[in-house]
Structure formats: C-alpha cells, structure tokens
Amino acid sequence: MKKLILTLLIGGFMMTGLSAKTAFVYFSATGTTESMAKNAAKEMGADIFEIQPVHKYTDADLNWHDKKSLSSIECNDPKSRPEIKAVVSVASTTTFDISGYNTVIVCYPIWWAYAPKIVYTFVESQNWSGKKMITLCTSGGSGLGRSGSDLAKFAKGIDFKGGKDFTRGSAADVKKYIEGLLK
C-alpha cells in the first residue's frame, strides 16, 4: 500500500511539472535580452531572475568602438569576472537558489562573439551538479557561436543541452526549442 501511494504521489508531481522546475536567468545591459527572456519565461510558466551587476553599464561602457570602454576591457581579459550585486526574481525580491531547479536557461547578449564576463561570474558561482543548462542569446550580428559551450566549461557537473540565438523569434519558438532539447 505504501508503494502504491508513493508511486501515485511521484506520478502526480511529474504530471504537474514540479519534478522539472525551470528558471530563466538573464543579464541584459540594454533591455533586448531582458525582453526575450521575460517573454520566453512567461510562455513557459517558468521563474525568471535577473543578474544585476554592481556597476550598471552605461552607454559609454558599452561602446565597442572604444578600446578603453569597460565592456571592451572585460572582453579582452579572459580572467575578468565583474562582481554581481544580486541575482533576483523579477516578480519578487527572492534571490536565486539553483537547488530549487532542474533546468536553468541562461540568457545573455553577445559581446565580441562571447557571453559578457558577468555571465561567467554567475555560472562559476553555482553548483551545477545534476542540473541542465541551456543558453539563449541576443546578438547584433555574430550569433551564439561557441558562447554556450564556453560557459558550460565553467559550470562544473553541468548537463549542457545546447543553445541558440533568439534575437529574432517568438516566445513560442523559444518554448518549442527548449522542449525539444529536454525530450
């Protein structure tokens, strides 16, 4: 009898999706990635968190034509790891705790063919053991490239499922892509 009840409970949790909780975690300096991540998370009914930097990037910091801009300096330094102020829920003041999620969708803009270094700071700060990671990016032209697989190298114990550029594409397209990867 105990086995039957336990089996029914586990089956019920699996059917309601509680056993496969998903979070979107994004960094966005201009709002483009933020919009993509929020729309996709809403479409999937997933939790969403924002990586907030200690230093908020200004237009001057993001000027890729200026070799002395903050983003140019960070991108040219493989050891650069900008400090994170917080990783907080968009819906509340809850901070991100990876232990509550099976799958984490990491969303970011592409800077010089890579994820911004603050995304590396985030990835390196988590215990990815037993977790699945998917990367989604927005890009002005270079696309995802190796950025997802590069990030996965810094996520010890990760089950990296893949990634894609969703600069153009609907939230429904993102959902279909993610569901396909998780089959």
Secondary structure, DSSP 4 states (H G I P E B T S, - for coil): -HHHHHHHHHHHHHHHTGGG-EEEEE--SSSHHHHHHHHHHHHHT-EEEEEEESSPPPTTTT-TT-TTSHHHHHHT-TT--PPEEEEEESSSSPBP-GGG-SEEEEEEE-BTTB--HHHHHHHHTS--TT-EEEEEEE-SSS-STTHHHHHHHTSTT-EEEEEEE-SSS-HHHHHHHHHHHH-
